[in-house]
Amino acid sequence: TTMPETFSDTTQAAPATIWKRCIAPMNWESWDPDVEQVTDIVVPSLPSSAASNEEDKCKIGTTFVFDMKNGSKFPCTVTYVEENKVVTYRGEGVGGLILVDSTITFGEQDGGETLVTYTFGITGWFGP
């Protein structure tokens, strides 16, 4: 088990803008430098083919795969959504031997900036 890691930064973009451009369409690669692309997006109650055209793909139960720039793949499931404010998801790696729980929050700051905070924790078997 590792302690959760937290990263945060501010941006001039409003939470609703960040959500519409990056989170709702599952465009993680637009802001996470470790992600090559997000693939295999399946939105609950939509046929797989419809998910590719859906603007808001970030819903509780949506499944997807992070294709990382280092070649690894992490299947994930969205576990909580509060539009323009927070999204949480759980992923697994190394054939399910590690679990990653992540939360991304968006908070308006004085001066019109948005504080984006990304927290993730890893649990499971790591081996020597």
C-alpha positions, -999 to 999 in steps of 0.1 A, spaced: 0 0 0 12 35 -8 1 68 6 -20 88 -19 -1 111 -41 -16 146 -47 -8 170 -75 -24 204 -80 -22 234 -103 -42 264 -112 -55 275 -146 -74 304 -160 -100 281 -174 -133 278 -156 -143 244 -141 -171 241 -167 -147 247 -195 -122 221 -182 -151 196 -178 -165 202 -213 -131 200 -231 -112 174 -211 -133 153 -186 -167 148 -203 -152 136 -236 -126 116 -218 -97 136 -233 -72 127 -206 -43 129 -230 -49 166 -234 -38 173 -199 -20 142 -185 15 139 -201 17 102 -192 -14 92 -212 -11 84 -249 -48 80 -253 -80 67 -237 -95 38 -255 -124 12 -252 -148 37 -237 -181 21 -228 -208 44 -214 -235 27 -193 -269 23 -212 -253 32 -245 -242 7 -272 -204 7 -276 -207 23 -311 -228 52 -297 -202 60 -270 -177 72 -296 -202 100 -306 -214 108 -271 -203 143 -258 -205 134 -222 -188 100 -217 -179 106 -181 -207 89 -162 -208 66 -132 -200 31 -145 -182 42 -177 -154 19 -184 -122 28 -203 -86 20 -208 -56 43 -203 -30 36 -229 1 50 -213 31 64 -232 53 37 -215 32 10 -232 12 -1 -202 -26 -3 -202 -49 4 -172 -85 -6 -174 -106 18 -153 -142 24 -141 -157 58 -132 -171 55 -97 -184 90 -89 -192 121 -109 -203 156 -98 -202 176 -130 -177 206 -131 -166 196 -96 -152 160 -91 -147 127 -108 -133 95 -92 -123 63 -109 -107 30 -100 -82 12 -122 -61 -19 -121 -27 -29 -134 -4 -59 -136 -33 -82 -142 -53 -69 -112 -24 -72 -87 -25 -34 -81 -55 -11 -77 -54 26 -84 -81 49 -69 -81 84 -83 -99 117 -77 -98 148 -97 -114 180 -82 -120 214 -96 -123 244 -73 -129 280 -82 -103 304 -66 -102 341 -60 -92 360 -92 -111 336 -115 -86 308 -114 -95 271 -110 -75 249 -87 -73 214 -102 -63 187 -78 -54 151 -89 -50 125 -61 -43 88 -66 -34 60 -43 -21 25 -52 -29 -6 -32 -21 -43 -39 8 -66 -43 40 -51 -56 66 -79 -54 103 -75 -50 
